[in-house]
Amino acid sequence: MFNIAYYILMSLIPSFRVALRIGSHSSYSQDVLRGVSEFASRHKNWKFIGDPLLSTDLEEDGISEAECDGMLVYETRWKMLERYQRASIPVVNTSGRKHPFEIPTVYSNRAATGKLAVEYLWNLGIRRFVLIRKHEVQTSISPELVTTASQYIGAKHGDVILKIFSDMTKKLDNQTSRDLASIILSSSHTVGIICETDFLAVHCIHLLRAAGVPLPEKAAVLGCGNDDLICQFSSPTLSSVNTNRRRIGYLAAEKLTRWMQGHAPEKSAMGVDPTGVVSRESTDILCIEDPKIEHALRFIRAHACEGIQVQDILNHVQVSRSKMEKGIRAAIGKSPQEEIRRIQMDHMKTLLTTTDLKIREIARQTGFRDSRYLSQVFQKEMKMTPTEYRSHQTDNPD
């Protein structure tokens, strides 16, 4: 009886024929497609037209507008964007390149990614930075990652010692590689290297190792995108910012569906924030001169989600409370309790966006005595409940 009712209900829901012009040539497009697939599998009323993995261009796939109800595209060329703006069907773009056309767009928030990358390395005690990005003429909707990171470092009174603009086809040239290795080897402190992509970060690691630079002791390298294959096959394995690219695909599909259903198109661009940093070997370091303070911070990061208190740290490290609090604040700009809470919050957000665990189980895994207390803390920090945050990030039910 249930199955009959279900199929009757599904028959009443309008189905949509959707063309995908995103391609699958890069890890970015693959993750966007995974988000689109997740949306389609949940809503059951999408039918893909053509080959969604290969189709990237109007001329290539031969699909006419009459054959579909809407399109999801990844497009940077103004000529093509102008054509999509004139299209008789809804079109949503998943590229963050800046353009003058009125096309609904969902993109990766590069500014937020740059700020998060700096904050992550700053919390490791790093104060000197090298920033590496792709050399591109085109500008993005979001303020550029390296620009934002550089401004944020300056605001925190850190030091940007080198900016590199790399042609992705030529990677880093020999002279740039030598200059980079020389600067890092001559530095008396560990240098944090923020790369705009995981590909650039792995290439940077390869060059530094070839030049005899100890990693991560002299250079902590951080990528952006969190491509599992690239990060895991790097040596050392690569830490990377999770830029939440699946979410881009999901939200673009959601935006397209509303438009196909007859709602007014949402012309404003929608930026998707990163969810956090996935730590691996390339940043496994704490740049703290006092060994007891370093020991205290390592203890905090290993046990913060076990519900530890400041007294537990003191018992483990055997240092006075005033010296520990002063030393930790000098190193990372936070009190011990603030650092414990930061780690708990980061783990909470990761569990909320990557699992279907109940709030009470997340409370247990992050060191809170019960789900009610966790919700109170989370709402104070994030200005929304854990359930609202999960819905906003993933659209998963609690």
N, C-alpha and C positions, 0 to 999 in steps of 0.2 A: 504493500500500500504506500509505504514511504517512497519507494523508487518511482512509482507512477506519479505521485504528487510532485516529486523533484523534477521529473522530466517535463511535466506540464508547466511548472514554474519556469524552468529554463527556456521552454519554447516561447514564453512571453517576453523574455529579455531580448532586446534587439542585438543582433550579432554585427560585428564590424570587420571589414576587410582592410587589413593594414599592411602597407609596404614599408620595409625597413631599408634605409639607405645609410647604414652605419658602418657596414663592413666588419671584418674580424681580424684585421691586419695588425692590430696592436693590443697590448694588454688593457689599455683604456677602453677601446671599443668592445673587447670581449667582456669586460666587467659591466659595461653599460648594457650589453645584450643580456647578460645574466639577470640584471634588474628588470629589464623588459619581460624576459621569460617568466620571472617570478610573478609579475603583475598579471600576465596573460593566464598563467596556470591557476591563479586564485579567482579570476573573474570569468573564465570559461567562455567568453563571448567574442574572443578575437580569432580571426583566421588570417594567417600570414600569406601574402601574395608574393610570388616569385621566390628567389633564394635569399633568405634573410642573412645568411652568413657571407655571401659573396657580393651582393648588390650594394653598390656605393654611388651609382651615378645614373641619371636619367637616361643618358645615351646607351649605357651598358645593359640595363635590365629590360628595357623596352616596355615597361609597364606604363600604361596610360592612366591619367587621373580618373577616367571613367571606370576603371577596373577596381578601384579601391575607395574606401571611405576616409582614409587619412594616411599620413606618412610620418615616420620618425626618421630624422636625418642627422648626420654629423657633417656639417658643411662650413667651410671657411671662405670659399671663393665668392666674391661679391656678385659675379655674373650669375652663379647658381642661386644665391640667396635672393637676388632680385626676382628670379623666375619663381622661386617658392613663395615669395610674397604675393605674386600675382595668381597663384594657384587657386583653383576653384574648390579645393578640398582643404581641410585642416592640415597644417604642417607644423611640427615642433622640432626645434634644433637642439642638439646635445653638445655643441661646441661652445666654448667660452670666448671665442674671438669677437672683438668689438666690431660692430657694423651698424650702418644707419637704417637698416630695414626693420619693419614691424613684424617680427617673427617670434612667437613665444619660444623662450629658450630656458633650458636648465643646464647649469654649468658648475664646475668645481670652483669653490671659493679659494683662490690662490692666496689672497691676503691672509685669510684665517690659517691656511696651511703654513705660510711663512712665519707667522707669529707663534704658532704651536711648536714648530721646529726649534725656534730660538728658545722658547720657554723650557722645552725638554732638555736641551743641551745646557742651558743655564743652571738647571736643577742638578746637573752633574758637576757643577763647579767650574764650568768652562766660561771664559770671558773673552777669548780671542777667536775670531771666526773667519772662514773663507766661504764665499758664496759662489756657486756655480750654476749657471742656467743655460738653456738652449739659446743660441743666437737666432733671434727671430725679428723680422721687421714688423710683423703684425702685432697689434696690441690686444689685450684681453679686456673683457667686461670688468672683471675683478682687478683691483690694483695688482701689479706684477709681484710675484713671490719674492724675488730678490730685493726689490725696492722696499717692500713692506718689512722684510726681515732686517734690512739694513737700518731702516728708521727705528725699528723696535730695539735693536741692539744699541743704537745711539741713545735712545731714551733711557735705557738701563745702564748707560755709561760703560758699555762694552766696547770692543775694538774690532772693526772690520779691517783685516790686514790685506785682503785681496778679493777682488771680484773677477770672475772669469766668465766670458761669454763664449760658449762652445758651439761650433757647427756640428750638429748631430751626425752628419755624414762623414766628417773628418775627425770626430772625437776631439781630444785635446792634442794640439801639435807638440812636437818634441821640446821646443823652447819653453812653452807654457808649462809642460810637465816638469822640466828641470827647475824652472822658477818656483813652482809650487813646492816641490820636494825640498829645495834649498831653504825657503822661508820656514817650512815646518821644522826641518832639522835644526835650524838656528834659533828657534823659539825656545825659551826656557819653560814655557807652559804648554800644556796640551791644547791643540787647536781643534775647534769644532768645524767640520766641513758640511755645509748644507747643500745638497744637490737637488735640482728641480725635478729630476726623474731618477728612478732606480737604475736605469741603464747608465746614466752619467755617473752615479755613485759607484757602481761596480767597476766601471772603467777607471775611475779615480783610484779605487782600492788597488786595482791591478798595477797602475803606474807607480803608486807610492810603495808598494811591496817590491817592485822591480828596482826602485831607487834606494832600497834599504831602510825605509821609514817604518819604525815599529808601530804596529796597529793593535789596539787603540791607544797605546801609551802616549804616542806623540800626536796622533790625529784620530779623532772620533768622527766617523763618517756616517751621515744620515741621508737616506734617500726619501723620495716622496712617491706614493702610489701603492706601496706594499704589494708588489707583484711576487707571489709566493715562490714561483720558480726562480726568478732572478735573485731574490733575497736569499733563498736557501742554498743555491749553488755558488754563491759568492764565498770567498775565503779571505777573511772571516765572514760569517753570515752577516747579512746587512740589516741593520735597524732601519725602519721606514715609517713615514707618516701614512696612516690609513686614510686616504682621501675620500672614502665612502662612494666609490664610483658606481657601485650597484644601485645605490640610492638615486643617483642621477637618472639611470634608466627607468627605475620604478616611477619616479615623480614625473618624468617626461611622458611615460605611458598614461599615467593618471591624468595629466593635463590634456593630453590628446583625447582621451575618452570623454572628458567633460565637454570638450569642444564638439566632438562627433555627436554627442547626445543633444546638442542644440544650445548649450550654454554659450555665453559670449566668450570669445577668445581672450586669454590672459596674456596681454602683450608684454607685460613687464618680465624681465629676466629673473630667474630664481637661482640663487647661489646655494650650493650644498656644502656644509662645513665638514671638515675632517672629524673623525671620531676619536683619534688618539694616535699614539706612537706604539708600534710593535717593536719591543726591544730585543735585539739579538747581539751577537758578539762584537760587532763593529763599534758599539758604544758602551761596552761593558767596562766602565771605568768611573771612578770618582776622583775628581781633581781637588783633593783636600790636603793641605800641607800637614795639619795636625793629625797624627795617626789615630788618636782616640776619638776625634770628631768624625774622621772617616769611618772608623769602626761603628760609631753610634749611628751614622746614616745608613750604613750597610745593614745594621740590625733592624732599623726602621723599615727599610725597603723589603727586607725578607719576611718581616713579621707584622707589618701594619694591619693586614687583613685578618689577624688573629685576635684583634681586640686589645692590643697592648696599650699601656698607659706610660706616661713619662717615667714613672718609677721603675718600670720594667727595663727601660733603657739604661737607667742609672745603675741598676743591679748588675746588668750585663757588662757595661763598659767600665764601671768603677771610676767615675769622675764626678766632680761636684756639679750640682744642678746649675748653678750660675755659670760655670765655665762651659758646660755643655750647651746651654741655651744661647749663650753669647757666641760660641764657636759655630753652631749650626746656623744661627741667623746671619753671621758674617759670611758663611760659605754659600748659602742658597737664598738668603733674604726672607726666611720663614722661621717660625718657632718650631720646636719638635712636634707639638700637637698639630700645628697647621700642616706640617709635612705628612704626618700620619693621616690626617683627614684628606689631603690631596690624593694620596695613593688609594685610599678607600674609595673616594669619589671616582677616580679614573677606572678602577676595577668594576665598580658598580655600573658605570656607563657602558663599559665593554660587555658585561653580562646582560644588560638590558637590550643592547642592540644586536648581540650575536647569539643569544640563546632564548629559549622559551621558558626559562626557569621562573617559578613563582617568586614573588617578592620576599616571602619568608625564607626561601632557600638562598636568595641573593644576600639577604641580611646575614644568614649563617656564614656564607662564604666570604663576606667582607668584614666580619668582626663586630656586627651589631647584635645587641641582645634580643631584639625582636623587630618585626617588619614595621611596626608603628613608629619606633624610634628612628629607624632608617628613613622612613617617609618624611618625618619631621626635619631631619638633617638635610635630606635631599632637596626638599622644597625650599628650605632657607637658602641653600647654596645656588640652586638652579631656577628658582621662582616658578617651579612647576612640580607636579608629583612624579614619582617614578613611572607610573602608568602613562601619564601624559607624555613624558619624555620618550618612552618606548614607542608610543603611537606616532609621535612626531617623526622619529627616526626610522621606523621600520614598518609601521602599520600592522605590526603583529598584535593580536590580543594578548592580554596578560593571562 
